[in-house]
Amino acid sequence: ATDDLSLGLFGGMFWLTKKTNGNLNATSGGTTYRDDKIGNEIAITADYSLAKNLTLHLQGAWFSADDGFYDTSAASTPGDTASEYLAMLAWEF
């Protein structure tokens, strides 16, 4: 990185505090989750100073769901990945 460019990397792992049989969505019977591990996320960022008080921000993020993201009745399967891409101009005044 330089004075005009800064790079960032973020990673996270997410768990339920315990396997739950709780009624999280207000339907009868409750939900039993397959595991307590929800999934993992990674994000990469870049900020580039275009001019005084004007910055270009770029970001890519990916979340990979694990068994704790799905209940035992889910039609989808673990391993689905969600992604986000962002480009933003920030002007400070």
Backbone hydrogen bonds, N-H to C=O, Kabsch-Sander energy under -0.5 kcal/mol:
donor,donor_aa,acceptor,acceptor_aa,energy
2,T,5,L,-0.8
6,S,47,D,-2.5
8,G,45,T,-2.4
10,F,43,A,-2.8
12,G,41,E,-2.6
14,F,39,G,-2.8
16,L,36,D,-3.6
24,L,22,G,-1.4
26,A,23,N,-0.8
30,G,27,T,-1.1
31,T,22,G,-2.0
33,Y,20,T,-1.2
33,Y,31,T,-0.6
34,R,67,D,-0.8
34,R,70,Y,-1.9
38,I,14,F,-2.2
38,I,36,D,-0.6
39,G,14,F,-1.6
40,N,64,S,-2.1
41,E,12,G,-2.8
42,I,62,W,-2.2
43,A,10,F,-2.7
44,I,60,G,-2.8
45,T,8,G,-2.4
46,A,58,L,-2.3
47,D,6,S,-2.8
48,Y,56,L,-2.8
49,S,4,D,-3.0
50,L,48,Y,-0.8
50,L,54,L,-1.9
51,A,54,L,-1.6
54,L,51,A,-2.3
55,T,90,A,-2.6
56,L,48,Y,-3.0
57,H,55,T,-0.5
57,H,88,M,-3.4
58,L,46,A,-2.9
59,Q,86,L,-2.4
60,G,44,I,-2.2
61,A,84,E,-2.7
62,W,42,I,-2.8
63,F,82,A,-3.0
64,S,40,N,-2.9
65,A,63,F,-0.6
65,A,80,D,-2.3
66,D,38,I,-3.4
68,G,37,K,-3.0
69,F,66,D,-1.9
70,Y,67,D,-1.5
72,T,32,T,-2.3
74,A,71,D,-1.7
79,G,65,A,-1.0
80,D,77,T,-0.8
82,A,63,F,-2.7
84,E,61,A,-2.5
86,L,59,Q,-2.7
88,M,57,H,-2.5
90,A,55,T,-3.1
90,A,88,M,-0.5
91,W,89,L,-0.5
92,E,53,N,-2.5
92,E,90,A,-0.6
